[in-house]
Amino acid sequence: MKALFKTILKLAIIALALYGITLTKPEEAAHKQAIAQKINAQAENDPLLHASNLLHGAQDAAGVYPYAYKDYRVLSLMKDGNKTVSFGIFKRVFVLKNDFRS
């Protein structure tokens, strides 16, 4: 009986931890903001990227964003085809793509 109680307690702790992680998953807007900040930081040092951002931007006039948002409950991703551009967990977004010229 004691072993069953310990197992149930461990499962409850794991379930609560996973539920907490799902509550802190960043939304799509947070990914877009992090990517835009990374692009702007790179554009300060790269005049070609700056000119491209002025002409096209990361988001076009119609509001079509070039990356797809994927929600996996405990974490979220922005993908460019098969490649992951950013991932988010615990209200933090990490941008993985380093070159936004293409």
Buried (B, 14 or more C-beta within 10 A) or exposed (E): EEEEEEEEEEEEEEEEEEEEBEEEBBBBEBBBEBBBEBBEEBBEEBEEBBEBBEEEEBBEEEEEBBBEBBEEEBBBBBBBEEEBBBBBBEEEBEBEBEEBEE
